[in-house]
Amino acid sequence: MAKGLDVGTMNILSAQQDGNDTVFVQQRNSFVEIDYSDMAEQMLSRSEVLHIRKDDKVYVVGDDALNFANIFNRETRRPMQHGILSSDEKSAIPMMKLIIEQVVGEPNHPGEKLYFSSPADPIDSDLSTLYHQKTLESFISDMGYDAEPINEGMAVIYSELADNDFTGLGISFGAGMTNVCLAYYAVPVMKFSVARGGDWVDEQAAQATGTPVDKVTSIKEDDFELDFTTDVGGVEGALSIYYENLLDYVIDLIVKEVDEEDVEEGLDVPVVVTGGTSSPDGFEDLFRDHLQDANIPFSISGVSHANEPLYSVARGGLVAARSDEEAPAAGGEEEEAAAADE
């Protein structure tokens, strides 16, 4: 057995194989603090709400946090910010541990292989992902797993481009970051992240309209469409504007990085977009239109959107982990190196 784990700013998801099916477990990567009382804790436990108690506070964690935040008119708190562990949140690590333990469970056997997603260092920020990656690796290993990081963009390649010999441009639009990877036969040619994603869109739309960020996020996740025909001046209109700005920003940086990496002009590759931020209807068409207007120095054979964008990274981690477990003990170094690309 093996598992893949997508450690995202907004959601944490695991993937494992069950016969011919891939089983996913998901929790929102957030929590909310409420005052402790015996009755409150009893009700939370009876309702199987994920929570922990610390001193005179109770922390509701995961999917239930947003519901409690709305009830108590509070903002949720996030263990991660900009795609990595938040340096401003003192409770980040214990909350992340609790959510990950809930999502992946105990290993099926000691040393079970688990590949977890890790972003590349952003090219538009001085953020470093090393502490984030090593901290996750440490406490996942302490759970009894053989933990390995996999670049988030490369996980998209493994998940979505198997039929194209793992060759193409994979772009994961997450909440905290956008990760980009160009691979040729499973070998990364270019990989980087951009320090903008769905959170940036939500924050800008919230500021523009005077709406709480959690409310903007709820609107975005509730049948929001990128059609530019409704709600001029409202939250959905603002979301559309900042979505378009995000796509232009990411595509401009892709063009710049391709030029700097001196990528061969003769390439002809497919592009696949995925990630929770890419979920709204109309995203694929909008991205395709903007990409066609960009001056990318290689050919693009087509643009597609993952069928299940929220699950792509976890699935890619599972593909890499299974490949690693099935590789022969001797002579499999090249295969392992490709799958474990950081």
C-alpha positions in Angstrom: 0.0 0.0 0.0 1.0 3.6 -0.5 -0.6 7.0 -0.1 -0.5 10.5 -1.6 -1.1 13.6 0.5 -2.0 17.1 -0.8 -1.0 19.6 1.9 -2.9 22.7 0.7 -3.5 26.0 2.2 -7.3 25.6 2.0 -7.7 21.8 2.0 -5.7 18.7 3.0 -6.5 15.6 1.1 -5.2 12.0 1.1 -5.4 9.4 -1.7 -5.0 5.7 -1.5 -5.9 2.7 -3.7 -8.8 0.4 -2.8 -9.0 -2.3 -5.5 -9.6 -0.5 -8.7 -10.8 2.7 -7.0 -8.9 5.6 -5.5 -10.3 6.7 -2.2 -9.9 10.4 -1.1 -10.3 11.8 2.4 -10.5 15.6 2.8 -10.5 18.2 5.5 -10.5 22.0 5.3 -7.2 23.3 6.6 -8.6 25.8 9.1 -9.8 26.1 12.7 -11.8 28.4 14.9 -11.4 29.1 18.6 -14.4 29.0 21.0 -14.6 29.2 24.8 -14.5 26.0 26.7 -17.4 24.6 28.7 -18.2 21.0 29.8 -21.4 21.1 27.8 -19.8 22.4 24.7 -17.1 19.7 24.7 -19.7 17.0 25.3 -21.8 18.2 22.4 -18.8 18.4 20.1 -17.7 14.9 21.0 -21.2 13.5 20.7 -21.5 15.1 17.2 -18.1 13.8 16.2 -16.8 17.3 15.5 -13.0 17.3 15.1 -11.7 19.4 18.0 -9.0 19.7 20.6 -9.0 21.4 24.0 -6.2 23.6 25.3 -6.6 25.3 28.7 -9.9 27.3 28.6 -10.3 27.1 24.8 -11.6 24.6 22.4 -10.4 24.6 18.8 -12.8 23.3 16.2 -10.8 22.0 13.3 -11.3 21.1 9.6 -14.6 21.2 7.7 -16.7 22.2 10.8 -14.5 25.3 11.5 -16.2 27.4 8.7 -19.7 26.5 10.0 -18.7 27.5 13.6 -17.1 30.7 12.3 -20.3 31.7 10.6 -22.4 30.9 13.7 -20.2 32.8 16.1 -19.4 35.6 13.5 -15.7 35.0 13.6 -13.0 34.5 11.0 -11.4 31.1 10.7 -7.7 30.8 11.4 -5.4 29.1 9.1 -2.3 26.9 9.9 -0.9 27.8 6.5 -0.5 31.1 4.6 0.9 31.7 1.1 1.3 27.9 0.6 3.5 27.2 3.6 3.2 27.0 7.4 2.1 30.3 8.8 4.8 32.1 10.8 2.1 34.3 12.4 0.0 31.4 13.8 1.4 29.8 17.0 -1.0 26.9 16.8 -0.1 26.1 13.2 1.9 22.9 13.8 -0.5 21.2 16.3 -3.5 22.0 14.2 -1.8 20.6 11.1 -0.8 17.5 12.9 -4.4 16.9 14.0 -5.8 17.4 10.5 -3.2 15.3 8.8 -3.7 12.5 11.3 -7.4 12.6 10.6 -6.9 12.6 6.8 -4.2 9.9 6.4 -4.8 7.7 9.4 -2.3 5.2 10.7 0.0 3.5 8.2 -1.2 0.1 6.9 2.3 -1.2 7.7 5.5 0.3 9.2 7.3 2.4 6.7 4.4 2.7 4.3 5.4 5.0 1.5 3.6 8.4 1.6 4.4 11.2 -0.9 3.2 14.7 0.3 3.0 17.8 -1.8 5.5 20.6 -1.3 5.5 23.9 -3.3 8.5 25.2 -5.2 10.1 28.4 -4.0 8.1 31.3 -5.4 9.9 33.4 -8.1 8.0 36.6 -7.1 8.7 36.5 -3.4 11.6 35.8 -1.0 9.6 33.1 0.8 11.5 29.9 1.4 9.6 26.5 1.5 12.4 24.5 3.2 11.2 24.9 6.8 7.7 24.0 5.7 8.8 20.9 3.8 11.2 19.6 6.5 8.6 20.1 9.3 5.9 18.2 7.5 8.4 15.4 6.6 9.4 15.1 10.3 5.9 14.7 11.8 4.6 12.5 9.0 7.6 10.3 9.5 6.9 10.3 13.3 3.5 8.8 12.4 5.3 5.7 11.0 5.3 6.6 7.3 8.2 6.7 4.9 7.6 10.3 4.0 8.9 11.9 0.8 8.1 15.3 -0.6 6.9 15.7 -4.2 6.9 19.0 -6.0 3.2 20.1 -6.4 3.5 20.9 -10.1 5.2 17.5 -10.7 2.3 15.8 -8.9 -0.1 17.3 -11.4 2.0 15.8 -14.3 1.8 12.4 -12.6 -1.9 12.7 -12.1 -3.1 14.2 -15.4 -0.5 13.4 -18.1 0.1 9.7 -17.9 -1.4 9.3 -21.4 1.1 11.8 -22.7 4.1 10.0 -21.2 4.2 12.5 -18.4 5.2 15.2 -20.8 3.6 18.7 -20.6 2.9 21.8 -18.6 1.1 21.2 -15.3 -0.3 24.2 -13.4 -1.9 23.8 -10.0 -3.9 26.8 -8.9 -4.1 26.4 -5.1 -5.3 28.7 -2.4 -1.9 30.0 -1.2 0.2 29.6 -4.3 0.1 28.6 -7.9 2.6 25.9 -8.9 4.0 25.4 -12.4 6.0 22.5 -13.8 7.1 21.7 -17.3 8.2 18.1 -17.7 9.5 16.0 -20.5 9.1 12.2 -20.0 8.7 12.7 -16.2 11.8 14.8 -16.0 11.2 18.3 -14.9 12.5 21.0 -17.3 11.2 23.9 -15.3 9.4 24.2 -12.0 8.5 27.2 -9.9 5.6 28.7 -7.8 3.9 32.1 -7.8 2.9 33.6 -4.5 -0.7 34.2 -5.5 -3.7 31.9 -5.6 -7.3 31.7 -4.5 -6.6 33.4 -1.2 -5.2 36.4 -3.0 -8.4 36.6 -5.2 -10.6 36.3 -2.1 -8.7 39.0 -0.2 -8.7 41.4 -3.1 -12.4 40.9 -3.7 -13.2 41.2 0.0 -11.3 44.5 0.2 -12.9 45.9 -2.9 -16.5 45.1 -1.8 -16.2 45.5 2.0 -17.2 41.8 2.5 -15.6 39.5 5.1 -13.1 37.1 3.5 -14.8 34.0 4.7 -18.1 35.2 3.1 -16.3 35.8 -0.2 -14.8 32.3 0.0 -18.2 30.8 0.6 -19.7 32.7 -2.4 -16.8 31.5 -4.6 -17.3 27.9 -3.6 -21.1 28.1 -4.1 -21.7 27.8 -7.9 -19.7 30.8 -8.8 -19.1 31.1 -12.6 -16.6 33.1 -14.5 -19.0 34.5 -17.1 -18.6 38.2 -16.5 -22.3 38.9 -17.1 -23.7 39.3 -13.6 -23.2 41.1 -10.3 -21.3 44.1 -11.6 -20.1 45.9 -8.5 -20.8 43.0 -6.3 -18.7 40.1 -4.9 -19.0 37.9 -7.9 -18.1 40.7 -10.2 -15.0 41.5 -8.1 -14.1 37.8 -8.0 -14.2 37.7 -11.9 -12.0 40.8 -12.1 -9.3 39.4 -9.8 -9.5 35.9 -11.3 -8.6 37.4 -14.7 -5.8 39.4 -13.1 -4.4 36.3 -11.5 -4.4 34.4 -14.8 -2.6 37.3 -16.6 -0.1 37.5 -13.7 0.7 33.7 -13.8 0.9 33.5 -17.6 3.3 36.5 -17.7 5.6 34.8 -15.2 5.5 31.5 -17.1 6.6 33.4 -20.3 9.4 35.1 -18.3 10.6 31.9 -16.7 10.6 30.0 -20.0 12.8 32.7 -21.5 15.2 32.6 -18.5 15.4 28.8 -18.5 16.0 28.9 -22.3 13.5 26.1 -22.8 13.8 24.5 -26.3 11.5 26.1 -28.8 10.7 22.9 -30.6 8.6 21.5 -27.8 5.0 20.7 -28.5 3.2 19.9 -25.3 -0.3 19.9 -23.7 -1.2 22.1 -20.8 -3.3 20.9 -17.9 -4.7 23.2 -15.2 -6.0 22.0 -11.9 -6.3 22.9 -8.2 -9.2 24.0 -6.1 -8.9 27.6 -7.3 -9.5 26.4 -10.9 -12.9 24.9 -10.0 -15.3 27.6 -11.1 -17.1 27.0 -14.4 -15.5 29.1 -17.1 -12.0 28.9 -15.7 -10.7 26.6 -18.5 -12.0 28.8 -21.3 -10.7 32.0 -19.7 -7.3 30.5 -19.2 -7.2 29.2 -22.7 -8.1 32.6 -24.1 -5.4 34.4 -22.1 -2.8 31.7 -22.9 -3.4 32.1 -26.6 -2.6 35.8 -26.4 0.7 35.1 -24.6 4.0 34.9 -26.4 5.2 31.4 -25.2 8.2 30.2 -27.3 7.0 26.6 -27.7 3.9 25.0 -29.2 0.9 24.1 -27.1 -1.0 21.1 -28.4 -4.1 21.8 -26.2 -5.4 23.1 -22.9 -7.4 20.8 -20.6 -8.9 21.1 -17.2 -8.6 18.2 -14.7 -11.9 16.3 -14.3 -11.5 16.5 -10.5 -9.3 19.5 -9.9 -9.4 19.3 -6.1 -8.0 15.8 -6.2 -5.2 16.0 -8.8 -2.2 16.7 -6.4 -3.2 14.0 -4.0 -3.7 11.5 -6.8 -0.3 12.5 -8.3 1.4 11.9 -4.9 -0.3 8.4 -4.8 1.0 7.6 -8.3 4.6 8.6 -7.3 4.3 6.6 -4.0 3.0 3.5 -5.7 5.7 3.7 -8.4 8.3 4.0 -5.6 7.0 1.0 -3.7 6.8 -1.2 -6.8 10.3 -0.2 -8.0 12.9 -3.0 -7.7 15.2 -2.6 -4.7 18.2 -2.6 -7.0 18.6 -0.7 -10.3 15.5 1.4 -9.6 17.3 4.6 -8.6 16.4 6.5 -11.8 12.7 5.7 -11.4 12.7 6.7 -7.8 14.5 9.9 -8.4 12.0 10.9 -11.1 9.0 10.1 -8.8 10.5 11.8 -5.8 11.5 15.0 -7.6 11.4 17.9 -5.1 
